[in-house]
């Protein structure tokens, strides 16, 4: 059952049980107190007649409620619904989290979704209880609270890093949402020491969380010079609006996910946070996914072995397409070699906290010089350069807010892109939870190892019973394949923390 389909009584039972599984998936507004809480709030359960449930904190803000100071509903993972759903509201939420409203305004958001600003505002208000401006404002407040509590950034820097256009707007919003001034909110944090000269945050995550597989996957696919990883961490450089950025995600000895960031512009921080959360699939609902997959006897052992499996998304949509095309019909190791050479020849070198790195080449660079650098069949090189040209000239645009069917059709219309590549991009760029790749060699090998049909036709028919979680079925099949066992093993020169 999806959160959107839950009845009032089902949600009320969740808050009465203080069920943390629903934190971040809806908020509970209490009319008698004027505050809203996460479902697991330890305060006394309000009477049903005093309760209103909202899909987003922005809707509660718009209705006049303030965030609970005890349970901090903003300090939770986001809702998995925005990836599970493919409607306009979900696509808008993904783009708002990526900072489109802050960077380009509501008209640009509406244009990307194919609506007028007025119609989109009406649609989101009816569906989510708040329009795009209010949703973006709530997202900024969420980021600001994390920075106030988790860093020693000056308060003025926090305001701009969270996406506010002025300190006054920041102060007003924090006061309205949390009923505290920014300085008071910061004063309520713990006394733990925080490194100076860097931005370092804890990222909320739902348990169980398969960090071993996630970091193993990313280590196995890391592009030399651009990315690096080991058993407990992953780091890379990325190109953002304000310039290059470097980040590292690491699981500490307590199992928490920590993010360390170095930015050219603080205004890029909110968008980077959103992209990192999507990259690590931190807003997934692992309990729902595991329960659904484990109902099938063939998959129960896989889920028991790897609870909380995650599916990495794309940190950059254009890069993901080029990487997917380069990786067609060759091994992961061979693809890394090709992409490392491409990055070394066409990427932009940058200095980071970890040393010298290279930004993945832009579509413009690949379109102009890719044919001179890439090696392999001429038809494949033409296809990669052609896709890069389409991205560079704007005839193809990819983003996390795309309509899934329209994105797939646009990709299939390009020479050299077949169903595997189009669907793999849909899985990674949109974070789509229900994509199956029947022709994937590693997945077929994993299916055979798990006692499932290995031929594409029968395997596709069997996989249909796991909808809407077929992307996570793919992850389990990949991990079950003999060729990928090294992904889950720590490198020989790296000792995993206890």
C-alpha positions as CSV (number, residue, x, y, z in Angstrom):
1,X,0.0,0.0,0.0
2,X,1.3,3.5,-0.9
3,X,1.3,6.3,1.6
4,X,-1.1,8.2,-0.6
5,X,-3.6,5.3,-0.4
6,X,-3.5,5.2,3.4
7,X,-6.8,6.1,5.2
8,X,-7.1,8.4,8.1
9,X,-7.5,5.5,10.5
10,X,-4.3,3.8,9.1
11,X,-2.3,6.9,9.5
12,X,-3.7,7.5,13.0
13,X,-2.7,4.0,14.0
14,X,0.8,4.8,12.7
15,X,1.2,7.9,14.9
16,X,-0.4,6.1,17.9
17,X,2.3,3.4,17.6
18,X,4.9,6.1,17.0
19,X,6.0,4.1,14.0
20,X,9.3,5.6,12.7
21,X,8.9,3.8,9.3
22,X,6.5,6.6,8.3
23,X,8.8,9.5,9.3
24,X,9.2,11.8,6.2
25,X,6.3,10.2,4.4
26,X,3.6,12.4,6.0
27,X,3.2,14.9,8.9
28,X,0.6,15.2,11.6
29,X,-0.8,18.6,12.3
30,X,-2.5,19.2,15.6
31,X,-5.2,21.9,15.7
32,X,-5.1,22.2,19.5
33,X,-1.4,23.1,19.6
34,X,-0.8,24.6,16.2
35,X,2.2,22.4,15.5
36,X,3.0,19.5,13.2
37,X,5.0,16.4,14.0
38,X,6.6,13.4,12.4
39,X,4.7,10.1,13.0
40,X,7.1,8.9,15.6
41,X,6.9,12.0,17.8
42,X,7.2,10.9,21.5
43,X,4.6,13.4,22.6
44,X,1.2,12.2,23.7
45,X,-1.0,11.1,20.8
46,X,-3.5,13.8,20.0
47,X,-7.2,13.1,19.8
48,X,-8.4,12.1,16.3
49,X,-10.7,15.1,16.1
50,X,-7.7,17.5,16.5
51,X,-5.6,15.8,13.8
52,X,-5.0,16.7,10.1
53,X,-2.6,14.7,8.0
54,X,-0.5,16.4,5.3
55,X,1.6,14.9,2.5
56,X,4.3,17.6,2.9
57,X,5.5,20.0,5.6
58,X,4.9,22.8,3.1
59,X,1.2,22.1,3.3
60,X,1.3,22.2,7.0
61,X,3.1,25.5,6.9
62,X,0.5,26.9,4.5
63,X,-2.2,25.9,6.8
64,X,-0.6,27.9,9.6
65,X,1.2,25.1,11.6
66,X,4.7,25.3,13.0
67,X,7.3,22.5,13.2
68,X,7.5,20.5,16.5
69,X,10.6,21.5,18.5
70,X,10.7,18.1,20.1
71,X,10.6,15.6,17.2
72,X,12.0,18.0,14.5
73,X,9.9,16.7,11.5
74,X,12.3,18.4,9.1
75,X,15.2,16.1,10.2
76,X,13.9,13.0,8.4
77,X,14.5,11.3,5.1
78,X,12.3,12.5,2.3
79,X,9.2,10.8,1.0
80,X,9.8,7.8,-1.3
81,X,6.6,8.7,-3.1
82,X,8.4,11.2,-5.4
83,X,10.3,8.4,-7.0
84,X,7.6,5.7,-6.8
85,X,5.1,8.1,-8.5
86,X,5.5,9.4,-12.0
87,X,2.8,12.0,-12.1
88,X,3.2,15.8,-12.4
89,X,3.3,16.3,-8.6
90,X,6.1,13.8,-8.1
91,X,8.1,15.2,-11.1
92,X,7.7,18.7,-9.7
93,X,8.9,17.6,-6.3
94,X,12.0,16.1,-7.7
95,X,12.8,19.3,-9.7
96,X,12.0,21.6,-6.7
97,X,14.4,19.5,-4.6
98,X,17.1,20.0,-7.3
99,X,16.7,23.7,-6.9
100,X,14.9,24.6,-10.2
101,X,12.5,27.1,-8.5
102,X,15.4,28.8,-6.6
103,X,17.6,29.0,-9.8
104,X,15.0,29.6,-12.5
105,X,11.7,30.4,-10.9
106,X,8.2,28.9,-11.1
107,X,7.7,29.7,-14.9
108,X,10.7,27.6,-15.7
109,X,9.5,24.7,-13.5
110,X,6.1,24.9,-15.2
111,X,7.6,25.0,-18.7
112,X,9.7,21.8,-17.9
113,X,6.5,20.1,-16.9
114,X,4.4,21.3,-19.8
115,X,2.0,23.6,-17.9
116,X,1.4,27.3,-17.3
117,X,2.6,28.6,-13.9
118,X,-1.0,29.2,-12.8
119,X,-2.2,25.8,-13.7
120,X,0.8,24.1,-12.1
121,X,0.2,26.1,-8.9
122,X,-3.4,25.0,-8.8
123,X,-2.5,21.4,-9.5
124,X,0.1,21.2,-6.8
125,X,-2.1,23.0,-4.3
126,X,-4.9,20.6,-4.9
127,X,-2.6,17.5,-4.8
128,X,-0.1,18.5,-2.1
129,X,-1.7,21.3,-0.2
130,X,0.9,23.9,-1.3
131,X,2.1,25.6,-4.5
132,X,5.6,25.5,-6.0
133,X,6.8,28.6,-4.1
134,X,5.7,27.2,-0.8
135,X,7.2,23.8,-1.5
136,X,10.5,25.4,-2.4
137,X,10.3,27.5,0.7
138,X,9.8,24.5,2.9
139,X,12.8,22.8,1.2
140,X,15.0,25.8,1.9
141,X,13.9,25.7,5.6
142,X,14.7,22.0,5.8
143,X,18.2,22.7,4.4
144,X,18.7,25.7,6.7
145,X,17.8,23.7,9.8
146,X,20.3,21.0,8.9
147,X,23.1,23.6,8.4
148,X,22.3,25.5,11.6
149,X,22.3,22.3,13.6
150,X,25.0,20.4,11.8
151,X,27.7,23.0,10.9
152,X,29.4,26.1,12.2
153,X,28.8,28.2,9.1
154,X,28.0,31.8,9.9
155,X,24.3,32.4,10.0
156,X,24.4,34.7,6.9
157,X,26.2,32.0,5.0
158,X,23.6,29.5,6.1
159,X,20.9,31.7,4.6
160,X,22.5,31.8,1.2
161,X,23.6,28.2,1.2
162,X,20.0,27.1,1.9
163,X,18.8,29.1,-1.2
164,X,17.3,32.3,0.5
165,X,17.7,35.5,-1.4
166,X,18.3,37.6,1.7
167,X,19.0,37.2,5.4
168,X,15.7,38.9,6.2
169,X,13.8,36.4,4.2
170,X,15.7,33.6,5.9
171,X,15.0,35.0,9.4
172,X,11.3,35.4,8.7
173,X,11.0,31.9,7.3
174,X,12.9,30.2,10.1
175,X,10.8,32.1,12.6
176,X,7.5,31.1,10.9
177,X,8.4,27.5,10.4
178,X,10.2,26.7,13.7
179,X,9.0,29.5,16.0
180,X,12.6,30.2,16.8
181,X,15.2,32.7,15.5
182,X,18.1,31.1,13.6
183,X,20.4,31.7,16.5
184,X,18.0,30.0,18.9
185,X,17.7,27.0,16.7
186,X,21.4,26.6,16.5
187,X,21.7,26.9,20.3
188,X,19.5,23.9,20.7
189,X,21.9,21.6,19.0
190,X,24.2,19.2,20.8
191,X,27.7,20.1,22.0
192,X,29.6,17.7,19.6
193,X,32.7,19.3,18.0
194,X,32.5,20.2,14.3
195,X,35.5,20.6,12.1
196,X,36.1,24.2,11.0
197,X,36.7,25.2,7.4
198,X,34.5,22.6,5.9
199,X,30.8,21.7,5.5
200,X,30.1,18.3,7.1
201,X,26.6,17.0,7.7
202,X,24.8,13.8,8.8
203,X,22.3,12.6,6.2
204,X,19.1,11.0,7.6
205,X,18.5,7.5,6.3
206,X,15.9,4.8,6.8
207,X,17.1,1.5,8.1
208,X,17.9,-1.1,7.0
209,X,20.6,0.4,4.8
210,X,22.8,-1.8,2.6
211,X,25.9,0.5,2.7
212,X,28.2,-2.4,1.8
213,X,26.5,-3.0,-1.5
214,X,26.0,0.7,-2.2
215,X,29.7,1.7,-1.7
216,X,30.8,-1.5,-3.4
217,X,28.6,-0.7,-6.5
218,X,30.0,2.8,-6.7
219,X,33.6,1.7,-6.2
220,X,33.2,-0.8,-9.0
221,X,31.8,1.8,-11.4
222,X,34.0,4.7,-10.3
223,X,35.5,6.7,-13.2
224,X,39.3,7.1,-12.6
225,X,40.2,10.7,-11.8
226,X,36.6,11.7,-11.4
227,X,35.4,9.4,-8.6
228,X,37.0,7.3,-5.9
229,X,35.7,4.8,-3.4
230,X,36.4,2.1,-0.9
231,X,34.4,-0.1,1.4
232,X,33.1,2.8,3.5
233,X,33.1,5.8,1.4
234,X,32.7,7.4,-2.1
235,X,33.9,10.8,-3.3
236,X,33.8,12.7,-6.6
237,X,33.8,16.1,-8.2
238,X,30.7,17.5,-10.0
239,X,30.0,20.5,-12.1
240,X,27.3,22.8,-10.6
241,X,25.9,26.2,-11.5
242,X,28.3,28.1,-9.3
243,X,31.3,26.1,-10.3
244,X,33.0,22.7,-9.4
245,X,32.1,21.0,-6.2
246,X,33.7,18.0,-4.4
247,X,31.9,15.8,-1.9
248,X,32.6,12.6,0.1
249,X,30.0,10.4,1.7
250,X,31.2,8.0,4.3
251,X,29.6,5.6,6.8
252,X,31.1,6.2,10.3
253,X,31.7,3.6,13.0
254,X,28.1,4.1,14.3
255,X,26.6,3.3,10.9
256,X,25.6,6.9,10.2
257,X,26.1,8.5,6.7
258,X,28.2,11.6,6.8
259,X,28.7,14.1,4.0
260,X,31.7,16.3,3.6
261,X,31.5,19.1,0.9
262,X,33.7,21.6,-0.7
263,X,31.9,24.2,-3.0
264,X,32.8,27.0,-5.3
265,X,29.5,28.7,-4.4
266,X,27.5,28.1,-1.2
267,X,24.3,28.6,-3.3
268,X,24.9,25.2,-4.8
269,X,24.7,23.4,-1.5
270,X,20.9,22.7,-1.4
271,X,21.0,21.2,-4.9
272,X,24.0,19.1,-4.1
273,X,22.4,17.8,-0.9
274,X,19.3,16.7,-3.0
275,X,21.5,15.0,-5.6
276,X,23.6,13.2,-3.1
277,X,20.4,11.9,-1.4
278,X,19.2,10.6,-4.8
279,X,22.6,9.2,-5.6
280,X,22.5,7.1,-2.4
281,X,18.8,6.3,-2.7
282,X,18.4,7.6,0.9
283,X,14.7,8.3,0.6
284,X,13.7,4.8,-0.3
285,X,11.3,2.8,1.9
286,X,13.4,-0.3,2.5
287,X,10.8,-2.0,4.7
288,X,8.1,-1.8,2.1
289,X,10.5,-3.0,-0.7
290,X,11.9,-5.9,1.4
291,X,8.5,-7.0,2.5
292,X,7.1,-7.0,-1.1
293,X,10.1,-8.9,-2.5
294,X,10.4,-11.4,0.3
295,X,6.8,-12.6,-0.3
296,X,8.2,-14.6,-3.2
297,X,10.0,-17.7,-2.0
298,X,12.6,-17.5,-4.7
299,X,13.6,-14.0,-3.4
300,X,13.3,-14.4,0.3
301,X,16.9,-15.7,0.7
302,X,18.2,-12.8,-1.3
303,X,16.4,-10.3,0.8
304,X,17.4,-12.0,4.0
305,X,21.1,-11.9,2.9
306,X,20.9,-8.2,1.8
307,X,18.2,-6.2,3.6
308,X,17.8,-2.6,2.8
309,X,19.2,-2.8,-0.8
310,X,19.6,0.5,-2.5
311,X,19.7,1.5,-6.1
312,X,22.2,4.4,-6.9
313,X,20.7,7.2,-9.0
314,X,22.6,9.6,-11.3
315,X,24.4,12.6,-9.9
316,X,24.2,14.2,-13.4
317,X,21.7,13.2,-16.0
318,X,23.8,14.1,-19.1
319,X,26.8,12.2,-17.8
320,X,24.7,9.2,-17.0
321,X,23.5,8.9,-20.6
322,X,27.1,9.0,-21.9
323,X,28.3,6.5,-19.3
324,X,25.4,4.1,-20.1
325,X,26.2,4.3,-23.9
326,X,29.9,3.7,-23.3
327,X,29.1,0.8,-21.1
328,X,26.9,-1.0,-23.6
329,X,28.1,-4.5,-24.4
330,X,31.4,-4.2,-22.6
331,X,32.4,-5.1,-19.0
332,X,32.3,-2.7,-16.1
333,X,36.1,-2.7,-15.9
334,X,36.5,-2.0,-19.6
335,X,33.9,0.8,-19.4
336,X,35.9,2.4,-16.5
337,X,39.0,2.3,-18.6
338,X,37.3,4.0,-21.5
339,X,35.7,6.7,-19.3
340,X,38.9,7.3,-17.4
341,X,40.7,8.0,-20.7
342,X,37.8,10.2,-21.9
343,X,37.9,12.2,-18.6
344,X,41.7,12.5,-18.7
345,X,41.7,13.9,-22.3
346,X,38.5,16.0,-22.2
347,X,37.7,16.7,-18.6
348,X,38.6,19.8,-16.6
349,X,41.2,19.4,-13.9
350,X,40.3,20.8,-10.4
351,X,42.0,20.9,-7.0
352,X,39.9,19.4,-4.2
353,X,40.3,18.6,-0.5
354,X,41.5,15.2,-1.4
355,X,43.9,16.4,-4.1
356,X,43.8,16.8,-7.9
357,X,40.7,15.5,-9.7
358,X,39.0,15.8,-13.1
359,X,35.4,16.9,-13.9
360,X,33.6,14.5,-16.2
361,X,33.6,16.0,-19.8
362,X,30.7,18.1,-20.8
363,X,28.5,17.0,-23.7
364,X,30.0,19.9,-25.6
365,X,33.5,18.6,-25.2
366,X,32.5,15.0,-26.2
367,X,30.5,16.3,-29.2
368,X,33.6,18.3,-30.4
369,X,36.4,15.9,-29.6
370,X,34.9,12.6,-28.6
371,X,35.6,11.0,-32.0
372,X,39.3,11.7,-31.6
373,X,39.5,10.1,-28.1
374,X,37.0,7.2,-28.0
375,X,38.1,3.8,-29.3
376,X,36.0,0.9,-30.5
377,X,33.4,0.3,-33.3
378,X,32.9,3.3,-35.4
379,X,29.1,3.0,-35.1
380,X,29.3,3.1,-31.3
381,X,31.5,6.2,-31.4
382,X,29.1,7.9,-33.8
383,X,26.2,7.1,-31.5
384,X,28.0,8.5,-28.4
385,X,29.1,11.7,-30.2
386,X,25.6,12.1,-31.6
387,X,24.0,11.8,-28.2
388,X,26.5,14.3,-26.8
389,X,25.7,16.7,-29.7
390,X,21.9,16.4,-29.0
391,X,22.6,17.2,-25.3
392,X,24.9,20.1,-26.2
393,X,22.5,21.8,-28.6
394,X,19.4,21.2,-26.5
395,X,17.5,19.0,-28.8
396,X,17.7,16.4,-26.0
397,X,17.2,17.4,-22.4
398,X,17.4,15.0,-19.5
399,X,16.5,15.6,-15.9
400,X,15.0,13.9,-12.8
401,X,11.7,15.6,-13.6
402,X,11.2,14.0,-17.0
403,X,8.1,12.0,-17.8
404,X,9.3,8.4,-17.9
405,X,7.5,7.4,-21.2
406,X,8.6,10.6,-23.0
407,X,12.2,10.3,-21.8
408,X,12.3,6.7,-23.1
409,X,10.8,7.6,-26.5
410,X,13.3,10.5,-26.9
411,X,16.2,8.3,-26.1
412,X,15.1,5.4,-28.4
413,X,14.8,8.0,-31.2
414,X,18.5,8.5,-31.2
415,X,20.8,6.2,-33.3
416,X,22.6,3.6,-31.3
417,X,20.3,3.7,-28.2
418,X,18.3,0.6,-27.7
419,X,15.9,-0.5,-24.9
420,X,18.6,-1.6,-22.4
421,X,20.2,1.9,-22.5
422,X,17.0,3.8,-22.5
423,X,15.6,1.8,-19.6
424,X,18.9,1.9,-17.6
425,X,18.9,5.7,-17.9
426,X,15.3,5.8,-16.8
427,X,16.3,3.7,-13.7
428,X,19.3,5.9,-12.8
429,X,18.2,9.4,-13.8
430,X,14.6,9.2,-12.6
431,X,15.3,6.8,-9.7
432,X,12.5,4.8,-11.2
433,X,11.7,1.8,-8.9
434,X,10.0,-0.4,-11.5
435,X,12.5,-0.9,-14.4
436,X,13.5,-4.4,-15.5
437,X,16.4,-5.1,-17.9
438,X,15.8,-8.6,-19.3
439,X,18.8,-8.6,-21.6
440,X,21.3,-7.7,-18.9
441,X,23.9,-10.4,-18.8
442,X,24.8,-10.0,-15.1
443,X,21.1,-10.0,-14.0
444,X,20.5,-13.2,-16.0
445,X,23.5,-14.8,-14.3
446,X,22.1,-13.7,-10.9
447,X,18.7,-15.1,-11.8
448,X,20.3,-18.4,-12.6
449,X,22.2,-18.4,-9.3
450,X,18.9,-17.7,-7.5
451,X,17.0,-20.5,-9.2
452,X,15.0,-18.2,-11.5
453,X,14.6,-18.4,-15.2
454,X,17.7,-17.1,-17.0
455,X,16.3,-16.6,-20.5
456,X,15.0,-13.1,-21.1
457,X,11.4,-14.0,-22.0
458,X,10.6,-16.3,-19.0
459,X,12.6,-14.0,-16.6
460,X,10.6,-10.9,-17.7
461,X,7.3,-12.8,-17.2
462,X,8.4,-13.9,-13.7
463,X,9.7,-10.4,-12.8
464,X,6.2,-8.9,-13.5
465,X,5.0,-10.3,-10.2
466,X,7.5,-8.0,-8.3
467,X,6.1,-4.7,-9.7
468,X,6.4,-1.9,-8.7
469,X,9.8,-2.8,-7.3
470,X,11.5,-4.4,-10.3
471,X,14.5,-2.0,-10.2
472,X,15.3,-3.4,-6.7
473,X,14.8,-6.9,-8.0
474,X,17.5,-6.0,-10.6
475,X,19.8,-4.9,-7.8
476,X,19.3,-8.3,-6.0
477,X,20.0,-10.2,-9.2
478,X,23.1,-8.1,-9.9
479,X,24.4,-8.9,-6.4
480,X,23.6,-12.6,-6.9
481,X,25.7,-12.9,-10.1
482,X,29.1,-14.5,-9.7
483,X,30.8,-11.7,-11.6
484,X,29.8,-9.1,-9.1
485,X,30.8,-10.7,-5.9
486,X,33.8,-8.4,-5.6
487,X,31.4,-5.5,-5.3
488,X,30.4,-6.6,-1.8
489,X,33.9,-7.4,-0.7
490,X,36.2,-4.8,0.9
491,X,39.4,-4.1,-1.1
492,X,42.4,-5.9,0.2
493,X,44.1,-2.7,1.3
494,X,41.1,-1.4,3.2
495,X,39.9,-2.5,6.6
496,X,36.2,-1.9,7.3
497,X,35.4,-0.2,10.6
498,X,33.7,-2.3,13.3
